[in-house]
Amino acid sequence: MSIGKQLIERLRELGPADTQPLSVADAGLSAELAFFDRDRYSATLRDLTVGTGGAAPADARGYLSAAAAAAARRLSFLEEPLAVWELDGGEGMAQLRSSPPQRDAGEVSYWEVTLWAAEPRAQVARYRWAPGMAEREALAYPATFALLGRMADALADALREPGA
């Protein structure tokens, strides 16, 4: 069973008051979902992190470049396409963001995917920023369980693809 399907099954099993981060793991993969609220078929995403639990690749920059390209391709079902925003092989981190972001009356909202080479993992979240805000804030994103599972599988595949 894929990590995404496991996540969906665990979400279906939660009680109505459960809003703690949800973790699943299997076959070297792990996923942790942080959410604001949930109902019978959906949750309001805060962030989703998927990890492979493997060792850091010898060529962090090459791995991150390939994983970033795979993540952008595999998450193409999101509202906006993703593009590499930052790639730092020395720090072992790559960041993708919506390109272009969604703009509405001066407010900007966008997807952000961060990849780390050390113990390879990826995190996806939606953020918003508006003039006058000191910093961006996490946007509560309503997503069906199926969409959350699809996102988890896409991140897992992107992390494994460079080494395949």
Disulfide bonds with the S-S distance in Angstrom:
none
